[in-house]
Amino acid sequence: MIDYALRRLTRHQERVLLFIDDYARERGYPPTCRDIAAHLGAVSPHTAICHRDALARKGMLRMERYKGRTLQLTDKGKERAAALREEERVRRAIA
């Protein structure tokens, strides 16, 4: 069995993770798959669904199936989002 939690996130998955966190912080509720797809520039929400499901398998977020707007970052997801923001802050400070 593959341990998805130990696998690295792709760049798109990192973008999706940060987007979900930012969206929920700004609006008080999580984005839909269509919102995520629009953010990625994808035509279909299927792309967002694939990234969302991969993040859930990797333990970064949880959701209730068949219910809208139930995405929540896990503690692991929040830690990863904070680390990504810090990496970006350092990268901008150096540039």
Backbone as JSON Lines, residues from 0, in Angstrom:
{"i":0,"aa":"M","n":[0.85,-1.19,0.0],"ca":[0.0,0.0,0.0],"c":[0.89,1.25,0.0]}
{"i":1,"aa":"I","n":[0.53,2.23,-0.82],"ca":[1.31,3.46,-0.93],"c":[0.95,4.38,0.22]}
{"i":2,"aa":"D","n":[1.95,4.95,0.88],"ca":[1.71,5.91,1.94],"c":[1.7,7.3,1.31]}
{"i":3,"aa":"Y","n":[0.51,7.79,0.97],"ca":[0.38,9.07,0.29],"c":[0.84,10.23,1.16]}
{"i":4,"aa":"A","n":[0.77,10.08,2.47],"ca":[1.15,11.15,3.37],"c":[2.63,11.49,3.26]}
{"i":5,"aa":"L","n":[3.45,10.53,2.86],"ca":[4.88,10.76,2.77],"c":[5.31,11.33,1.42]}
{"i":6,"aa":"R","n":[4.42,11.33,0.47],"ca":[4.77,11.83,-0.86],"c":[4.71,13.34,-0.89]}
{"i":7,"aa":"R","n":[5.59,13.94,-1.67],"ca":[5.61,15.4,-1.81],"c":[4.38,15.89,-2.56]}
{"i":8,"aa":"L","n":[4.07,17.14,-2.35],"ca":[2.99,17.77,-3.09],"c":[3.54,18.3,-4.41]}
{"i":9,"aa":"T","n":[2.72,18.24,-5.45],"ca":[3.09,18.85,-6.72],"c":[2.9,20.36,-6.6]}
{"i":10,"aa":"R","n":[3.41,21.1,-7.54],"ca":[3.23,22.56,-7.52],"c":[1.75,22.93,-7.58]}
{"i":11,"aa":"H","n":[1.0,22.22,-8.41],"ca":[-0.43,22.51,-8.5],"c":[-1.13,22.2,-7.18]}
{"i":12,"aa":"Q","n":[-0.74,21.11,-6.54],"ca":[-1.35,20.77,-5.25],"c":[-1.0,21.82,-4.21]}
{"i":13,"aa":"E","n":[0.22,22.33,-4.24],"ca":[0.6,23.41,-3.33],"c":[-0.26,24.64,-3.59]}
{"i":14,"aa":"R","n":[-0.45,24.98,-4.86],"ca":[-1.3,26.14,-5.21],"c":[-2.72,25.94,-4.72]}
{"i":15,"aa":"V","n":[-3.25,24.73,-4.88],"ca":[-4.61,24.44,-4.45],"c":[-4.71,24.52,-2.93]}
{"i":16,"aa":"L","n":[-3.74,23.98,-2.23],"ca":[-3.74,24.03,-0.77],"c":[-3.76,25.47,-0.28]}
{"i":17,"aa":"L","n":[-2.89,26.3,-0.82],"ca":[-2.85,27.71,-0.43],"c":[-4.13,28.43,-0.81]}
{"i":18,"aa":"F","n":[-4.67,28.13,-1.98],"ca":[-5.91,28.78,-2.4],"c":[-7.05,28.44,-1.46]}
{"i":19,"aa":"I","n":[-7.19,27.17,-1.09],"ca":[-8.26,26.77,-0.19],"c":[-8.12,27.5,1.15]}
{"i":20,"aa":"D","n":[-6.89,27.55,1.66],"ca":[-6.65,28.23,2.94],"c":[-6.96,29.72,2.84]}
{"i":21,"aa":"D","n":[-6.45,30.38,1.81],"ca":[-6.7,31.82,1.64],"c":[-8.18,32.12,1.46]}
{"i":22,"aa":"Y","n":[-8.82,31.35,0.63],"ca":[-10.25,31.55,0.34],"c":[-11.07,31.43,1.62]}
{"i":23,"aa":"A","n":[-10.81,30.38,2.38],"ca":[-11.57,30.15,3.61],"c":[-11.31,31.25,4.64]}
{"i":24,"aa":"R","n":[-10.08,31.72,4.71],"ca":[-9.76,32.81,5.65],"c":[-10.47,34.1,5.27]}
{"i":25,"aa":"E","n":[-10.46,34.42,3.98],"ca":[-11.05,35.68,3.51],"c":[-12.57,35.68,3.58]}
{"i":26,"aa":"R","n":[-13.19,34.56,3.25],"ca":[-14.64,34.53,3.14],"c":[-15.36,33.85,4.29]}
{"i":27,"aa":"G","n":[-14.62,33.05,5.06],"ca":[-15.24,32.35,6.17],"c":[-15.84,31.01,5.81]}
{"i":28,"aa":"Y","n":[-15.69,30.59,4.56],"ca":[-16.16,29.29,4.1],"c":[-15.25,28.84,2.96]}
{"i":29,"aa":"P","n":[-15.13,27.54,2.75],"ca":[-14.19,27.03,1.74],"c":[-14.72,27.19,0.31]}
{"i":30,"aa":"P","n":[-13.82,27.1,-0.66],"ca":[-14.23,27.23,-2.07],"c":[-14.89,25.96,-2.6]}
{"i":31,"aa":"T","n":[-15.61,26.12,-3.69],"ca":[-16.14,24.96,-4.41],"c":[-15.08,24.47,-5.38]}
{"i":32,"aa":"C","n":[-15.32,23.32,-5.98],"ca":[-14.38,22.81,-6.99],"c":[-14.33,23.74,-8.19]}
{"i":33,"aa":"R","n":[-15.44,24.37,-8.51],"ca":[-15.44,25.33,-9.63],"c":[-14.57,26.55,-9.3]}
{"i":34,"aa":"D","n":[-14.61,27.01,-8.04],"ca":[-13.75,28.12,-7.62],"c":[-12.27,27.73,-7.77]}
{"i":35,"aa":"I","n":[-11.94,26.53,-7.33],"ca":[-10.56,26.05,-7.42],"c":[-10.14,25.94,-8.88]}
{"i":36,"aa":"A","n":[-11.0,25.38,-9.71],"ca":[-10.7,25.24,-11.14],"c":[-10.47,26.6,-11.78]}
{"i":37,"aa":"A","n":[-11.3,27.57,-11.45],"ca":[-11.14,28.91,-12.0],"c":[-9.8,29.51,-11.58]}
{"i":38,"aa":"H","n":[-9.42,29.29,-10.34],"ca":[-8.14,29.79,-9.85],"c":[-6.97,29.16,-10.62]}
{"i":39,"aa":"L","n":[-7.09,27.9,-10.95],"ca":[-6.04,27.2,-11.7],"c":[-6.08,27.52,-13.19]}
{"i":40,"aa":"G","n":[-7.16,28.14,-13.64],"ca":[-7.29,28.42,-15.07],"c":[-7.79,27.22,-15.84]}
{"i":41,"aa":"A","n":[-8.38,26.27,-15.14],"ca":[-8.88,25.05,-15.77],"c":[-10.31,25.28,-16.29]}
{"i":42,"aa":"V","n":[-10.64,24.62,-17.36],"ca":[-11.97,24.73,-17.94],"c":[-12.98,23.9,-17.16]}
{"i":43,"aa":"S","n":[-12.55,22.75,-16.69],"ca":[-13.44,21.81,-16.03],"c":[-13.09,21.69,-14.54]}
{"i":44,"aa":"P","n":[-14.1,21.51,-13.69],"ca":[-13.82,21.3,-12.27],"c":[-13.17,19.95,-11.98]}
{"i":45,"aa":"H","n":[-13.13,19.05,-12.97],"ca":[-12.54,17.74,-12.75],"c":[-11.07,17.85,-12.32]}
{"i":46,"aa":"T","n":[-10.35,18.81,-12.88],"ca":[-8.96,19.03,-12.49],"c":[-8.87,19.36,-11.01]}
{"i":47,"aa":"A","n":[-9.74,20.24,-10.56],"ca":[-9.75,20.62,-9.14],"c":[-10.12,19.42,-8.26]}
{"i":48,"aa":"I","n":[-11.04,18.61,-8.73],"ca":[-11.45,17.42,-7.97],"c":[-10.27,16.47,-7.8]}
{"i":49,"aa":"C","n":[-9.49,16.28,-8.85],"ca":[-8.32,15.4,-8.78],"c":[-7.3,15.92,-7.77]}
{"i":50,"aa":"H","n":[-7.01,17.22,-7.81],"ca":[-6.06,17.8,-6.86],"c":[-6.61,17.74,-5.43]}
{"i":51,"aa":"R","n":[-7.88,18.04,-5.27],"ca":[-8.52,17.98,-3.95],"c":[-8.43,16.57,-3.37]}
{"i":52,"aa":"D","n":[-8.74,15.58,-4.18],"ca":[-8.7,14.19,-3.71],"c":[-7.27,13.76,-3.37]}
{"i":53,"aa":"A","n":[-6.3,14.22,-4.15],"ca":[-4.9,13.89,-3.85],"c":[-4.47,14.51,-2.53]}
{"i":54,"aa":"L","n":[-4.89,15.75,-2.29],"ca":[-4.56,16.4,-1.02],"c":[-5.22,15.69,0.15]}
{"i":55,"aa":"A","n":[-6.42,15.2,-0.05],"ca":[-7.1,14.44,1.01],"c":[-6.36,13.13,1.28]}
{"i":56,"aa":"R","n":[-5.94,12.43,0.23],"ca":[-5.2,11.17,0.41],"c":[-3.88,11.4,1.13]}
{"i":57,"aa":"K","n":[-3.27,12.57,0.89],"ca":[-1.99,12.89,1.51],"c":[-2.16,13.47,2.91]}
{"i":58,"aa":"G","n":[-3.39,13.56,3.38],"ca":[-3.64,14.02,4.74],"c":[-3.6,15.52,4.94]}
{"i":59,"aa":"M","n":[-3.69,16.29,3.85],"ca":[-3.62,17.74,3.95],"c":[-4.98,18.4,4.19]}
{"i":60,"aa":"L","n":[-6.03,17.72,3.76],"ca":[-7.36,18.26,4.0],"c":[-8.36,17.14,4.18]}
{"i":61,"aa":"R","n":[-9.49,17.52,4.73],"ca":[-10.59,16.56,4.9],"c":[-11.85,17.21,4.35]}
{"i":62,"aa":"M","n":[-12.8,16.36,4.03],"ca":[-14.06,16.84,3.45],"c":[-15.13,15.8,3.69]}
{"i":63,"aa":"E","n":[-16.36,16.23,3.6],"ca":[-17.49,15.31,3.66],"c":[-17.94,15.05,2.24]}
{"i":64,"aa":"R","n":[-18.0,13.8,1.88],"ca":[-18.43,13.44,0.53],"c":[-19.88,13.85,0.31]}
{"i":65,"aa":"Y","n":[-20.15,14.26,-0.92],"ca":[-21.5,14.59,-1.38],"c":[-22.1,15.81,-0.67]}
{"i":66,"aa":"K","n":[-21.26,16.62,-0.06],"ca":[-21.73,17.88,0.54],"c":[-20.81,18.98,0.04]}
{"i":67,"aa":"G","n":[-21.39,20.1,-0.27],"ca":[-20.62,21.22,-0.76],"c":[-19.96,22.02,0.34]}
{"i":68,"aa":"R","n":[-18.86,22.64,0.0],"ca":[-18.14,23.56,0.88],"c":[-17.79,22.97,2.24]}
{"i":69,"aa":"T","n":[-17.28,21.74,2.24],"ca":[-16.89,21.11,3.49],"c":[-15.38,20.9,3.6]}
{"i":70,"aa":"L","n":[-14.62,21.48,2.67],"ca":[-13.17,21.32,2.71],"c":[-12.6,22.0,3.95]}
{"i":71,"aa":"Q","n":[-11.73,21.29,4.65],"ca":[-11.03,21.85,5.8],"c":[-9.59,21.37,5.77]}
{"i":72,"aa":"L","n":[-8.66,22.28,5.98],"ca":[-7.27,21.86,6.09],"c":[-7.08,21.15,7.42]}
{"i":73,"aa":"T","n":[-6.35,20.05,7.39],"ca":[-5.99,19.35,8.61],"c":[-4.85,20.13,9.27]}
{"i":74,"aa":"D","n":[-4.45,19.72,10.45],"ca":[-3.3,20.37,11.1],"c":[-2.06,20.25,10.21]}
{"i":75,"aa":"K","n":[-1.9,19.08,9.6],"ca":[-0.79,18.87,8.68],"c":[-0.87,19.82,7.48]}
{"i":76,"aa":"G","n":[-2.08,20.02,6.95],"ca":[-2.28,20.93,5.84],"c":[-2.0,22.37,6.22]}
{"i":77,"aa":"K","n":[-2.41,22.76,7.42],"ca":[-2.15,24.12,7.9],"c":[-0.65,24.36,8.07]}
{"i":78,"aa":"E","n":[0.04,23.35,8.6],"ca":[1.48,23.47,8.77],"c":[2.18,23.6,7.42]}
{"i":79,"aa":"R","n":[1.74,22.8,6.45],"ca":[2.35,22.86,5.11],"c":[2.06,24.2,4.45]}
{"i":80,"aa":"A","n":[0.84,24.71,4.59],"ca":[0.5,26.01,4.01],"c":[1.36,27.11,4.64]}
{"i":81,"aa":"A","n":[1.55,27.07,5.95],"ca":[2.39,28.06,6.63],"c":[3.83,27.97,6.13]}
{"i":82,"aa":"A","n":[4.32,26.75,5.94],"ca":[5.69,26.56,5.45],"c":[5.83,27.1,4.03]}
{"i":83,"aa":"L","n":[4.83,26.86,3.19],"ca":[4.87,27.37,1.82],"c":[4.87,28.9,1.8]}
{"i":84,"aa":"R","n":[4.08,29.5,2.68],"ca":[4.05,30.97,2.75],"c":[5.41,31.51,3.21]}
{"i":85,"aa":"E","n":[6.03,30.84,4.18],"ca":[7.33,31.28,4.66],"c":[8.39,31.14,3.56]}
{"i":86,"aa":"E","n":[8.35,30.04,2.81],"ca":[9.28,29.86,1.69],"c":[9.12,30.99,0.68]}
{"i":87,"aa":"E","n":[7.87,31.34,0.38],"ca":[7.6,32.42,-0.56],"c":[8.09,33.76,-0.03]}
{"i":88,"aa":"R","n":[7.89,34.01,1.26],"ca":[8.34,35.27,1.87],"c":[9.86,35.39,1.78]}
{"i":89,"aa":"V","n":[10.57,34.3,2.08],"ca":[12.03,34.29,2.03],"c":[12.49,34.47,0.58]}
{"i":90,"aa":"R","n":[11.85,33.79,-0.34],"ca":[12.21,33.9,-1.76],"c":[12.06,35.34,-2.24]}
{"i":91,"aa":"R","n":[10.99,36.01,-1.81],"ca":[10.79,37.41,-2.22],"c":[11.8,38.34,-1.57]}
{"i":92,"aa":"A","n":[12.18,38.04,-0.31],"ca":[13.15,38.88,0.39],"c":[14.52,38.79,-0.26]}
{"i":93,"aa":"I","n":[14.86,37.63,-0.77],"ca":[16.16,37.44,-1.42],"c":[16.19,38.1,-2.79]}
{"i":94,"aa":"A","n":[15.08,38.07,-3.51],"ca":[15.03,38.6,-4.88],"c":[15.09,40.09,-4.95]}
